[in-house]
């Protein structure tokens, strides 16, 4: 494989307000090279506990491809621009994948250039 092992990559799940908020967060992460790719999945209907009651929200889900070493920077950036007091940012490890794609991730992310 190229520069790093597949296990050094993660997919982040980030929920956000639908529409422009999702595009703003995606663009900022890309411009800062904290993400190589962001998929925006609109139309997520979320139900969750908030302040001792069940809430509902129409959201977008961002699938963010990045390196594990950049997660803290992504979390900090999202917290600065997200409308929620406690934004969801969850990292799932990448255990393997298309080596050409993983090499591309390495080249496009901060530290790989």
C-alpha positions as CSV (number, residue, x, y, z in Angstrom):
1,X,0.0,0.0,0.0
2,X,1.1,3.6,-0.2
3,X,2.2,5.8,2.7
4,X,0.1,4.5,5.7
5,X,-1.9,1.5,6.8
6,X,-5.7,1.4,6.3
7,X,-6.3,1.4,10.0
8,X,-5.0,5.0,10.2
9,X,-8.1,6.3,8.5
10,X,-11.6,6.9,9.9
11,X,-15.0,7.7,8.7
12,X,-16.7,10.4,10.8
13,X,-20.4,10.6,11.3
14,X,-21.5,14.2,11.8
15,X,-25.1,15.3,12.0
16,X,-26.0,18.9,11.3
17,X,-28.9,21.1,10.3
18,X,-30.1,20.4,6.8
19,X,-29.2,22.6,3.9
20,X,-26.6,25.3,4.0
21,X,-25.2,24.3,7.5
22,X,-24.2,20.9,6.1
23,X,-22.5,22.4,3.1
24,X,-20.6,25.0,5.2
25,X,-19.2,22.4,7.6
26,X,-18.2,20.2,4.6
27,X,-16.5,23.1,2.8
28,X,-14.6,24.2,5.9
29,X,-13.3,20.7,6.6
30,X,-12.2,20.3,2.9
31,X,-10.6,23.8,2.7
32,X,-8.6,23.1,5.9
33,X,-7.5,19.7,4.5
34,X,-9.1,18.0,7.5
35,X,-11.2,15.9,5.2
36,X,-10.4,14.4,1.8
37,X,-14.1,13.7,1.0
38,X,-17.4,14.6,2.6
39,X,-20.7,13.0,1.5
40,X,-23.9,14.9,2.5
41,X,-26.9,12.7,3.1
42,X,-30.0,14.9,3.4
43,X,-33.3,14.0,4.9
44,X,-32.2,12.3,8.1
45,X,-35.0,12.2,10.7
46,X,-33.3,12.0,14.1
47,X,-34.8,11.2,17.5
48,X,-32.7,11.7,20.5
49,X,-32.6,12.4,24.3
50,X,-31.9,16.1,25.1
51,X,-32.3,17.6,28.6
52,X,-34.5,14.7,29.9
53,X,-36.9,14.5,27.0
54,X,-37.1,13.0,23.6
55,X,-36.5,15.5,20.8
56,X,-36.8,15.2,17.0
57,X,-34.9,17.0,14.2
58,X,-34.6,17.0,10.5
59,X,-30.9,16.8,9.7
60,X,-28.3,16.0,7.2
61,X,-25.6,13.3,7.9
62,X,-22.1,14.0,6.9
63,X,-19.8,11.1,6.1
64,X,-16.3,12.5,6.4
65,X,-13.2,10.6,5.3
66,X,-10.1,11.5,7.2
67,X,-7.1,10.3,9.2
68,X,-7.4,9.2,12.8
69,X,-4.7,11.7,13.7
70,X,-6.9,14.6,12.5
71,X,-10.1,13.7,14.5
72,X,-9.3,16.1,17.3
73,X,-8.8,19.0,14.8
74,X,-12.1,18.0,13.1
75,X,-14.0,18.0,16.4
76,X,-12.6,21.4,17.4
77,X,-13.5,22.9,14.0
78,X,-17.0,21.4,14.0
79,X,-17.6,22.7,17.5
80,X,-16.6,26.2,16.4
81,X,-19.1,26.4,13.5
82,X,-21.9,23.9,14.4
83,X,-25.2,25.3,15.6
84,X,-25.6,22.6,18.3
85,X,-24.1,22.9,21.8
86,X,-23.1,19.3,21.6
87,X,-22.5,18.3,18.0
88,X,-22.4,14.6,17.1
89,X,-18.9,13.7,15.8
90,X,-18.3,9.9,15.9
91,X,-15.3,8.2,14.4
92,X,-15.5,4.7,12.9
93,X,-12.2,3.0,12.0
94,X,-11.4,1.9,8.4
95,X,-10.1,-1.6,8.6
96,X,-9.3,-2.0,4.9
97,X,-10.4,-0.8,1.5
98,X,-9.3,0.0,-2.0
99,X,-5.6,0.7,-1.7
100,X,-5.7,3.3,-4.5
101,X,-8.4,5.2,-2.7
102,X,-6.6,5.0,0.6
103,X,-3.4,6.3,-1.0
104,X,-5.5,9.2,-2.5
105,X,-6.8,10.0,1.0
106,X,-3.2,10.2,2.3
107,X,-2.2,12.6,-0.5
108,X,-5.2,14.9,0.0
109,X,-5.2,15.3,3.8
110,X,-3.2,17.6,6.0
111,X,0.2,16.2,6.6
112,X,0.1,14.1,3.4
113,X,0.9,16.9,1.1
